[in-house]
Amino acid sequence: MKIDVCTGNVCNTKGSAQVREQLRALINENDLDAAVSMKDVGCMKSCGKAVCVTIDGNLYSVSPETAGLFFKDHVMGRAIG
């Protein structure tokens, strides 16, 4: 699974650094390093959905407040399923 997190100006303002930190911590805590790769990318041109996160090309809107639920709903099931 490939996760990209936007690092554009709008996403940074809305908390992309916190989203990245939370997702990285959850990936590590759940021993998913081998199944999930995550990287920072430039602006995804979907600023209205900031913070923009893609999983295998599918775009999601994630905030620092929803990162844990996003991980549970969209990463855990796919990574171990």
Secondary structure, 3 states (H helix, E strand, C coil): CEEEEECCHHHHHCCHHHHHHHHHHHHHHCCCCCCCEEEEECCCCCHHHCCEEEECCEEEECCCCCHHHHHHHHHHHHHHC
